Amino acid sequence: MGIRIKNVNKSFGKHLVLDDVSLEIKDGGFVSFLAPTGAGKTTLLRIIAGLERPDKGQGKVFYDDVDVTDIPVRERNIAMVYQDFINYPSMTVYENIASPLKVSKNKMSEKEIDKKVREIAELLSLSDLFKHYPSETSGGQQQRIAIARALVKDTKYIFLDEPLANLDYKLREELRGQLKETFSYNRKGLIIYATADPLDALILSSHVGFLHQGKILQYDILDKIYNYPQYIEVASYFSNPTMNFLGANLVKENDDYFLKITDELKVKIDSKFKNKLDKREYLLGIRAQAINPNRQTKNDVIIKGIIELVEVVGSDTEIHFKYNDFRLLSLSKKIGSFKIGNLVELFIDPSQFYVFDKDTRRLVYRMVGEK
Amino acid sequence: MASIEFKNVSHSFEIAEGKDKLEWAVKDMNIVWEDGTANALLGPSGCGKTTMLNIISGLLTPSKGKVYIDGKDVTELSTRERHISQVFQFPVIYDSMNVYNNLSFPLVNMNFPKSKIKEKVMKIAEILGLVDYLDAPSSKLNSAEKQKVSLGRGIVRDDTVGILLDEPLTVIDPKLRGELRRQLKMIQSELKITAIYVTHDQHEALTFADKVAIVKDGQLVQIGSPYDLYYNPASPFVGYFIGSPGMNILDAKLNGSTLSLNGFKIELSKDITDKMEIKNSECQLGIRPEEIITSKERTTETISIKVAIIENMGSYKILTLIKKNGSNRDLSIKTRIDIDMSVSKGDIVYLKFPEKYLKIFKDNHKIY
């Protein structure tokens, strides 16, 4: 049981936003649609929810194998949370949370409604705010009220469209942890979450679908898509911060094969992978976390770079540096003291390289191999 | 460029309204922004940072105190006379002009010779990465490029003493924001502009500035490098605000050398107790999630606590740990662990707080 979409196309004017998208999502998960702005994730979510229709005759949406393509959204048993915090300004927090139950067709008694509202409010830490109006609460609280209204209905499907995007970073950090906790609570249906933030996808999801130019490039369980991104586009975007890419040539020295980036930086190819490599040039990807100012493993290769920029992100430091002609990114733990223009010694863990085909842009293999 | 200074600057909007009881938007601030440095004012919305900016630029005259530029009192001077340039949230450019004319506009107004104008505009365009767009109508630029033109119009003049950037990334397309954030920093470090960047975003402030002033409720809470703010927060607020997740701030009670927390005790060494003037008091213990040692093995000096939430951050995990404590408030602690350490919700883990990373606060101030 779950949601299935089949050959969905959607255009706005001449612009094709979704290009023949098919996907089957099984119940019981938390699915993220991850993509940069403009890739079609919100449109896909809205089509699944019934807020948009696929282009005429171009695609179907099924809930539990029932074709719902032409069923209006209010007749579907779903809840939706938007980027903007939408609550009723003239109702108290309590009334806001209770409102979906009061208008529901399945009439509940006041007592049942009260029990349900309190249960959900407790889960989202809103119990102390019952008598307040939404305008008297913070942005994070307003979004939690909107989420409470979605949860209280006990619908099988809940859709969230970038609910954290409009919050500043401390609130986002707090609410993300709370969402994870909230949605692990007693749920049998399915949650679909559209986001442009790779961290949201990493922290919250059981499955991730990555969209690129109106197509789903990869859909997998979280562990698989993060550790084995099948395309350069997926690897680059679904890394936090973005992945480094370096061109490398396949060379033979004595009896061993290497992927050579520079004279000092070459990666030995395990014989079991040799047969996968039949081209001369490849693109090697490595996450910023695997390039570090401190030694990580005994096999680390040391390179020297010139610091071009230092960014502080949360409790980490991103060092942008130039190595030969490559502009690379290293992520180091804690907030360091690095000066622009200085030479820095960095350690690269060669087992963390991903080998990509430059032409097809597909993953050939990952050095460390299947776990 | 020049240095900018506040001496005992206070401002209340209610003086003008003639109210008796005053609320201070800015309270008795003393701060120097040195010539050629990158600075930030960081704080939550409503903290007074925009009022500070308006006092620097001359849009507001402070109720009390003085503003100096290179040691000269400018408190009574108008915005025009101060030569401070400002970049706002929304790019301010002339849409009807091309990029070249936008950049040259301030110089044309000052009657610069044409050849000199060209030389200066070309130099600025090169630094801003706008050389290829000089002939383009400004309306065709994307939001990040427009914002760079706004900045360029300020730095093209030699008599500009400083640049104020007021949340300059807010309306920039998210896809372009990261790139512009990096470019602003590079431009500042190349040109050695005296710059003050106002934001509520930790990432932007700590990336841009060598010196960050944290502002809360109209007061300076702390001024320091990103490194200082991270390692030596002067108050629980700074500890929590800088870093992600923020510093754990735990209620505690100090009795001689014993620090009692909700459900466990820490013995402090003489090194620490000697440095503290206060010996017996309610206080708060601060420790960063990444400094706590989390283990699955019990040893002496560890506390046991239950895993409530696990957040996988890709290269590490953040645990939210909760210890129920009878009728008292639950103890909630966040820690950062290696990605390879396997834990499940409901597991018991053991924590050790290395002494060298402990901070102790009382009444919102650091006492150790």
Contacts between the chains, C-beta under 8 A, distances in Angstrom:
chain1	res1	chain2	res2	distance
A	36	B	175	5.9
A	37	B	173	7.3
A	37	B	174	5.9
A	37	B	175	5.9
A	38	B	175	7.9
A	168	B	44	8.0
A	168	B	200	5.8
A	168	B	201	6.7
A	169	B	201	6.4
A	169	B	202	6.2
A	169	B	203	6.8
A	169	B	244	7.0
A	170	B	202	7.8
A	170	B	240	8.0
A	170	B	241	6.9
A	170	B	244	8.0
A	170	B	246	7.2
A	173	B	244	5.6
A	173	B	245	6.0
A	176	B	311	7.2
A	177	B	309	5.3
A	177	B	311	5.9
A	177	B	318	7.6
A	177	B	320	5.9
A	180	B	309	5.9
A	180	B	311	6.4
A	181	B	308	7.2
A	181	B	309	5.3
A	184	B	345	7.8
A	196	B	174	6.6
A	198	B	314	8.0
A	199	B	313	6.9
A	199	B	314	8.0
A	202	B	312	5.7
A	202	B	313	6.4
A	202	B	314	5.4
A	203	B	311	4.6
A	203	B	312	6.1
A	203	B	313	6.9
A	222	B	312	7.8
A	226	B	314	6.7
A	239	B	314	7.3
A	240	B	313	7.5
A	240	B	314	5.6
A	287	B	314	7.7
A	287	B	315	7.3
A	289	B	314	7.2
A	289	B	315	3.9
A	308	B	186	7.5
A	309	B	182	5.5
A	309	B	185	6.0
A	309	B	186	6.2
A	309	B	207	7.9
A	310	B	207	7.3
A	311	B	181	7.7
A	311	B	182	7.2
A	311	B	185	8.0
A	311	B	203	7.2
A	311	B	206	7.9
A	311	B	207	4.3
A	312	B	202	7.5
A	312	B	203	6.7
A	312	B	206	3.5
A	312	B	207	5.7
A	312	B	226	5.0
A	313	B	203	5.6
A	313	B	207	8.0
A	313	B	244	7.6
A	314	B	202	7.8
A	314	B	203	7.7
A	314	B	243	6.5
A	314	B	244	2.9
A	314	B	245	7.8
A	315	B	230	7.4
A	315	B	243	4.3
A	315	B	244	5.6
A	315	B	245	7.7
A	315	B	288	6.9
A	315	B	289	7.6
A	315	B	290	5.8
A	315	B	336	7.7
A	320	B	182	7.2
A	331	B	315	7.5
A	333	B	290	6.6
A	334	B	230	7.1
A	334	B	290	6.4
A	335	B	206	7.4
A	335	B	226	5.4
A	335	B	227	5.7
A	335	B	229	8.0
A	335	B	230	3.9
A	335	B	231	7.5
A	335	B	242	7.9
A	335	B	243	7.6
A	336	B	227	7.2
A	337	B	225	7.3
A	337	B	227	4.7
A	340	B	189	5.3
